[in-house]
Amino acid sequence: MHAAQALLQRAGGFVDEAVRAPTDRSVAEASVAVAKANMLTTNIALEASSVLFELVGKRTTFTDQNVDRHWRNTRVHTLHDPVRLNF
């Protein structure tokens, strides 16, 4: 969690700089920083939701618990902005 927050803050700094002074370099640095944050948070979210299934077991598939929404939400967000397109 702390790594993701740190990368997000770092990316935000690069984006702020690119907005303030848009140059080829500042925009490229912002793009790379955002892609790094996206890659890490995607991997963390997918791993966390998978571990949830492993820990809770088959109960995660019961609709009354609605636990599977975490995995579904993660997949929707990660498929909307696929990591493989970042590099």
C-alpha distances in whole Angstrom, upper triangle without the diagonal:
4,5,5,6,9,10,11,12,14,15,16,18,20,21,22,24,26,27,28,30,30,31,31,29,26,26,25,23,21,21,20,17,16,17,14,12,13,13,10,9,12,12,8,10,13,12,11,14,16,15,16,19,20,19,21,24,27,26,23,26,28,28,29,25,24,21,21,20,16,17,20,18,15,18,20,17,17,21,21,20,20,18,22,23,21,23
4,5,5,6,9,10,10,12,14,15,17,18,20,21,23,24,26,27,29,29,30,30,27,25,25,24,21,20,21,19,16,16,17,14,12,14,15,11,11,14,14,11,13,17,16,14,18,20,19,20,23,23,23,25,27,30,30,27,30,32,32,32,29,27,24,25,24,20,21,24,21,19,22,23,20,20,23,24,22,22,20,23,25,22,24
4,5,5,6,8,10,10,12,14,15,17,18,20,21,22,24,26,27,27,28,27,25,23,23,22,19,18,18,16,13,14,14,11,9,12,12,8,9,13,12,10,13,16,15,15,18,19,19,20,23,24,23,26,28,31,31,28,30,32,33,34,30,28,25,25,24,21,21,23,21,18,21,22,19,18,22,22,20,20,17,20,22,19,20
4,5,5,6,9,10,10,12,14,15,16,18,20,21,22,24,26,25,26,26,24,21,21,20,18,16,16,15,12,11,12,10,7,9,10,7,6,10,10,9,10,14,14,13,16,18,18,19,22,23,23,25,27,29,29,26,28,30,30,31,28,26,23,23,22,18,18,20,18,15,18,19,16,15,19,19,17,17,15,18,19,17,19
4,5,5,6,8,10,10,12,14,15,16,18,20,21,22,24,24,26,26,24,21,21,21,18,16,17,16,13,12,14,12,9,11,13,10,9,13,14,12,13,17,17,16,18,21,21,21,24,26,25,27,29,32,31,28,30,32,32,32,29,27,25,25,23,20,21,22,20,17,20,21,18,17,21,21,19,20,18,21,22,19,21
4,5,5,6,9,10,11,13,14,15,17,18,20,21,23,23,24,24,22,19,19,19,16,14,16,15,11,12,14,11,9,12,13,11,11,15,15,14,16,19,19,18,21,23,23,24,27,28,28,30,32,35,34,31,33,36,35,36,33,31,28,28,26,23,24,26,23,20,23,24,20,20,23,23,20,21,19,22,22,19,21
4,5,5,6,8,10,11,12,14,15,16,18,20,21,21,22,21,19,17,17,16,13,12,13,11,8,8,10,7,5,9,10,8,9,13,13,13,15,17,18,18,21,23,23,24,27,28,28,30,32,34,34,31,33,35,35,36,33,31,28,27,26,22,23,24,21,19,21,22,18,17,20,20,17,18,15,18,19,15,17
4,5,5,6,9,10,10,12,14,15,16,18,20,20,21,21,19,16,16,16,13,11,12,12,8,7,10,9,6,9,11,10,9,12,14,13,14,18,19,18,20,23,23,24,27,28,28,30,32,34,33,30,32,34,33,34,31,29,27,26,24,21,22,23,20,17,20,20,16,16,19,18,16,17,15,19,19,16,18
4,5,5,6,9,10,10,12,14,15,16,18,19,20,21,19,16,16,17,14,11,14,13,10,10,13,12,9,12,15,13,13,16,18,17,18,21,22,21,24,26,26,27,30,31,31,33,35,37,36,33,35,37,36,37,34,32,30,29,27,24,25,26,23,21,23,23,20,20,23,22,19,21,19,22,22,19,21
4,5,5,7,9,10,11,13,14,15,17,17,18,18,16,13,14,14,11,9,12,11,7,9,11,10,9,12,14,13,14,17,18,18,19,22,23,23,25,27,28,29,31,33,33,34,37,39,38,35,37,39,39,40,37,34,32,31,30,26,27,28,25,23,25,25,21,21,24,23,19,21,18,21,21,17,18
4,5,5,6,9,10,10,12,14,15,15,16,16,14,11,11,11,9,6,8,8,5,5,9,8,7,10,12,12,13,15,17,17,18,21,22,22,24,27,27,28,31,32,33,34,36,38,38,34,36,38,37,39,36,33,31,30,28,25,25,26,23,21,22,22,19,18,21,19,16,18,16,18,17,14,16
4,5,5,6,9,10,10,12,14,14,16,17,15,12,12,13,11,8,10,11,8,8,12,12,10,12,15,15,15,17,20,19,20,23,24,24,26,28,29,30,32,34,34,35,38,39,39,35,37,39,38,39,36,33,31,31,28,26,26,27,24,22,24,23,19,19,22,20,18,20,18,21,20,17,19
4,5,5,6,9,10,11,12,13,15,16,14,11,12,13,10,8,11,12,9,10,14,13,12,15,18,17,17,20,22,22,23,26,27,27,29,31,32,33,35,37,37,38,41,42,42,38,40,42,41,42,39,37,35,34,32,29,30,30,27,25,27,27,23,23,25,24,21,23,21,23,22,19,20
4,5,5,6,9,10,10,10,12,12,10,7,8,9,7,5,8,9,7,8,12,12,12,14,16,17,18,20,22,22,23,26,27,28,29,32,32,33,36,37,38,39,41,43,43,39,41,43,42,43,41,38,36,35,33,30,30,31,28,25,27,26,23,22,24,23,20,21,19,21,20,16,18
4,5,5,6,9,10,9,12,13,12,8,7,10,8,5,8,10,8,8,12,13,12,14,17,18,18,19,22,22,23,25,27,28,29,31,33,33,35,37,38,39,41,42,42,38,40,42,40,42,39,36,35,34,31,29,29,29,26,24,26,25,21,21,23,21,18,20,18,21,19,16,18
4,5,5,6,9,10,12,14,13,9,10,13,11,8,12,14,12,12,15,16,15,17,20,20,20,22,25,25,25,28,30,30,31,34,35,35,38,40,40,41,43,45,44,40,42,44,42,44,41,38,37,36,33,31,32,32,28,27,28,27,24,24,26,24,21,23,22,25,23,20,22
4,5,5,6,7,10,12,10,7,8,11,9,8,12,13,12,13,16,17,17,19,21,22,22,24,27,27,28,30,32,32,34,36,37,38,40,42,42,44,46,47,47,43,45,47,46,47,44,41,40,39,36,34,34,34,31,29,31,30,26,26,28,26,23,25,23,25,23,20,21
4,5,5,5,7,9,8,5,5,9,8,7,9,12,11,12,15,16,17,18,20,22,22,24,26,27,28,30,32,32,34,36,37,38,40,42,43,44,46,47,47,43,44,46,45,46,44,41,39,38,36,33,34,33,30,29,30,28,25,25,26,24,21,23,22,23,21,18,19
4,6,6,9,12,12,9,8,12,12,10,12,15,14,14,17,19,18,19,22,24,23,25,28,28,28,31,33,33,34,37,38,39,41,43,43,44,46,47,47,43,44,46,45,46,44,41,39,38,36,33,34,33,30,29,30,28,25,25,27,24,22,24,23,25,23,20,22
4,6,10,13,13,9,10,14,13,12,15,17,16,17,20,21,21,22,25,26,26,28,31,31,31,34,36,36,37,40,41,41,44,46,46,47,49,50,50,46,47,49,48,49,47,44,42,42,39,36,37,37,33,32,33,32,28,29,30,28,25,27,27,29,26,23,25
4,6,10,10,7,9,12,12,12,14,17,16,17,20,21,22,23,26,27,27,29,31,32,33,35,37,37,39,41,42,43,45,47,48,49,51,52,52,48,49,51,50,51,49,46,44,43,41,38,39,38,35,34,35,33,30,30,31,29,26,28,27,28,26,23,24
4,7,8,6,6,10,11,10,12,15,15,16,18,20,20,22,24,26,26,27,30,31,31,33,35,36,37,40,41,42,44,46,47,48,49,51,50,47,48,50,48,50,48,45,43,42,39,37,37,37,34,32,33,31,28,28,29,26,23,25,24,26,23,20,21
4,5,5,6,8,10,11,12,14,15,16,18,20,21,22,24,26,27,28,30,32,33,34,36,37,39,40,42,43,45,46,48,49,50,52,52,48,49,51,50,52,50,47,45,43,41,39,38,38,35,34,34,33,30,29,30,28,25,26,25,25,23,20,20
4,6,5,6,9,10,11,12,14,15,16,18,20,21,22,25,26,27,29,30,31,33,35,36,37,39,41,42,44,45,46,48,49,50,51,47,48,50,49,51,49,46,44,42,40,38,37,37,34,32,32,32,28,27,28,26,23,24,22,23,20,17,17
4,6,5,6,9,10,11,12,14,15,16,18,20,21,23,24,26,27,29,30,32,33,35,36,38,39,41,42,44,45,47,48,49,50,46,47,50,49,51,48,45,43,42,40,37,37,37,34,32,32,32,28,27,28,27,23,24,22,22,20,17,17
4,5,5,6,9,10,10,12,14,15,17,18,20,21,23,24,26,27,28,30,32,33,34,36,38,39,41,42,43,45,46,48,48,44,45,48,47,49,46,43,41,40,38,35,35,35,32,30,31,30,26,26,27,25,22,23,21,22,20,17,17
4,5,5,6,9,10,11,12,14,15,16,18,20,21,22,24,26,27,28,30,31,33,34,36,37,39,41,42,43,44,46,46,42,43,46,44,46,44,41,39,38,35,33,33,32,30,28,28,27,24,23,24,22,19,20,19,20,17,14,15
4,5,5,6,9,10,11,12,14,15,16,19,20,21,23,24,26,27,29,30,32,33,35,36,38,39,40,42,43,45,45,41,42,45,44,46,44,41,39,37,35,32,32,32,29,27,27,27,23,22,23,22,18,19,17,17,15,12,12
4,5,5,6,9,10,11,12,14,15,17,18,20,21,23,24,26,27,29,30,32,33,35,37,38,39,41,42,44,44,40,42,44,44,45,43,40,38,36,34,32,31,31,29,26,27,27,23,22,24,22,19,19,17,18,16,13,13
4,5,5,6,8,10,11,12,14,16,16,18,20,21,22,24,26,27,28,30,32,33,35,36,37,39,40,42,42,38,39,42,41,43,40,37,35,34,32,29,29,29,26,24,25,24,21,20,21,20,16,18,16,18,16,12,13
4,6,5,6,9,10,10,12,14,15,16,18,20,21,22,24,26,27,28,30,31,33,35,36,37,39,40,40,36,37,40,39,41,39,36,34,32,30,27,27,27,24,22,22,22,18,17,19,17,14,14,13,14,12,9,10
4,5,5,6,9,10,10,12,14,15,17,18,20,21,23,24,26,27,29,30,32,33,34,36,37,39,39,36,37,40,39,41,39,36,33,32,30,27,26,27,25,22,22,22,19,17,19,18,15,15,12,13,12,8,9
4,5,5,6,9,10,11,12,14,16,17,18,20,21,23,24,26,27,29,31,32,33,35,36,38,38,34,36,39,38,40,37,34,32,31,29,26,25,26,24,21,22,22,19,17,19,19,15,15,13,15,14,10,12
4,5,5,6,9,10,11,12,14,15,16,18,20,21,22,24,26,27,29,30,31,33,34,36,36,32,33,36,35,37,34,31,29,28,26,23,23,23,20,18,19,19,15,14,16,15,12,13,11,13,12,9,11
4,5,5,6,9,10,10,12,14,15,16,18,20,21,22,24,26,27,29,30,32,33,34,35,31,32,35,34,36,34,31,29,27,25,22,21,22,20,17,17,18,14,12,14,14,10,10,8,10,9,6,8
4,5,5,6,9,10,11,12,14,16,17,18,20,21,23,24,26,27,28,30,32,33,34,30,32,35,35,36,34,31,28,27,25,22,22,23,21,17,18,19,16,14,16,16,13,12,9,11,12,8,10
4,5,5,6,8,10,11,12,14,15,16,18,20,21,22,25,26,27,28,30,32,32,28,30,33,32,34,31,28,26,25,23,20,19,21,18,15,17,17,14,12,16,15,12,13,10,13,14,11,13
4,6,5,6,9,10,10,12,14,15,16,18,20,21,23,24,26,27,28,30,30,26,27,30,30,32,29,26,24,22,20,18,17,18,15,12,13,14,11,9,12,12,9,9,7,10,11,9,11
4,6,5,6,9,10,11,12,14,16,17,18,20,22,23,24,26,27,29,29,26,27,30,30,32,29,27,24,22,21,18,17,18,16,13,13,15,12,9,12,13,10,9,6,9,10,8,10
4,5,5,6,9,10,11,12,14,15,16,18,20,21,22,24,26,28,28,25,26,29,29,31,28,26,23,22,21,17,16,18,17,13,14,16,13,11,14,16,13,12,9,12,14,12,13
4,5,5,6,8,10,10,12,14,15,16,18,20,21,22,24,26,26,22,24,27,27,28,25,23,20,19,18,14,14,15,13,10,12,14,11,9,13,14,12,12,10,13,15,13,16
4,5,5,6,9,10,11,12,14,15,17,18,20,21,22,24,24,21,22,25,25,27,24,21,19,17,16,13,12,13,12,8,9,11,9,6,10,11,10,9,7,11,13,12,14
4,6,5,6,8,10,11,12,14,16,16,18,20,21,23,24,20,22,25,25,27,25,22,19,17,17,14,12,14,14,10,11,14,12,9,12,14,13,11,9,12,14,14,15
4,6,5,6,9,10,10,12,14,15,16,18,20,22,22,19,21,24,24,26,23,21,17,16,16,13,12,14,13,10,12,15,13,11,14,16,15,14,12,15,18,17,18
4,5,5,6,8,10,11,13,14,15,17,18,20,20,16,18,21,21,23,20,17,14,13,13,9,8,11,10,6,9,11,10,9,12,14,13,13,12,16,18,17,19
4,6,5,6,9,10,11,12,14,16,16,18,19,15,17,20,20,22,20,17,14,12,12,9,7,10,10,7,8,11,10,9,11,14,14,12,12,14,17,17,19
4,6,5,6,9,10,10,12,14,15,17,18,15,17,20,21,23,20,18,15,14,15,11,10,13,13,10,11,15,14,12,15,18,17,16,14,17,20,19,21
4,5,5,6,9,10,10,12,14,16,16,13,16,19,20,21,18,16,12,12,13,9,9,12,12,10,12,15,14,13,16,18,18,18,17,19,22,22,24
4,5,5,7,9,10,11,12,14,14,10,13,15,16,18,15,13,9,8,9,6,5,9,10,8,9,13,13,12,15,17,18,17,17,20,22,22,24
4,5,5,6,9,10,10,12,13,11,12,16,17,19,16,15,11,10,12,9,7,11,12,10,11,14,15,14,16,19,19,18,18,20,23,23,25
4,5,5,6,8,10,12,13,11,14,17,18,20,16,16,12,12,14,11,10,14,15,13,14,18,18,17,19,22,22,21,20,22,25,25,27
4,5,5,6,8,11,11,8,11,14,15,16,13,12,9,9,11,9,9,12,13,12,14,17,18,17,20,22,23,22,22,24,27,27,29
4,6,5,5,7,8,6,8,11,14,15,12,12,9,8,11,10,9,12,14,13,14,17,18,18,19,22,23,22,23,24,27,28,30
4,6,5,8,10,9,11,14,17,18,15,15,12,12,15,13,12,15,17,16,17,20,21,20,22,25,26,24,24,26,29,29,31
4,6,9,10,9,12,14,17,18,14,15,12,13,15,14,13,17,18,17,19,22,23,22,24,27,28,27,26,28,31,31,33
4,7,6,6,10,11,14,14,11,12,9,11,14,13,13,16,18,17,19,21,23,23,24,27,28,27,27,30,32,33,35
4,5,6,8,10,13,14,12,13,11,11,15,14,13,16,19,18,19,22,23,23,24,27,29,27,28,30,32,33,35
4,5,6,7,11,12,11,12,10,10,14,15,14,16,19,19,19,22,24,24,24,27,29,28,29,30,33,34,36
4,5,5,9,9,7,9,8,9,13,14,14,15,18,19,19,21,23,24,25,27,29,29,30,32,34,35,37
4,6,8,9,7,7,5,6,9,10,10,12,14,15,16,18,20,20,21,24,26,25,26,28,31,31,34
4,6,9,8,8,7,6,10,11,11,11,14,16,16,17,20,21,21,23,26,25,27,28,31,32,34
4,6,6,7,8,8,11,13,13,14,16,18,18,20,22,23,24,26,28,28,30,32,34,35,38
4,5,5,8,8,9,12,13,13,15,17,18,18,21,23,23,24,27,27,29,31,33,34,37
4,6,8,10,11,14,15,15,17,19,20,21,23,25,26,27,30,30,32,34,36,37,40
4,5,8,9,11,13,14,15,17,19,20,21,23,24,25,28,28,30,32,34,35,38
4,5,6,8,10,10,12,14,15,16,18,20,21,22,24,25,27,29,31,32,34
4,5,6,8,9,11,12,14,15,17,18,19,21,23,23,25,27,29,30,32
4,5,5,6,9,10,11,12,14,15,16,18,21,21,22,24,26,27,30
4,5,5,6,8,10,10,12,14,15,16,18,19,21,23,25,26,29
4,5,5,6,9,10,11,12,14,15,17,18,19,22,23,24,27
4,5,5,6,9,10,10,12,14,16,16,17,19,21,22,25
4,5,5,6,9,10,10,12,15,15,17,19,21,22,25
4,5,5,6,9,10,11,13,14,16,19,20,20,24
4,6,5,6,8,10,11,12,13,16,17,18,21
4,5,5,6,8,10,10,12,14,15,17,20
4,6,5,6,9,10,13,15,16,17,20
4,6,5,7,8,11,14,14,15,18
4,5,6,6,7,10,11,12,15
4,5,5,8,10,11,12,15
4,6,9,11,11,12,16
4,6,9,8,9,12
4,5,6,7,10
4,5,5,8
4,6,6
4,6
4
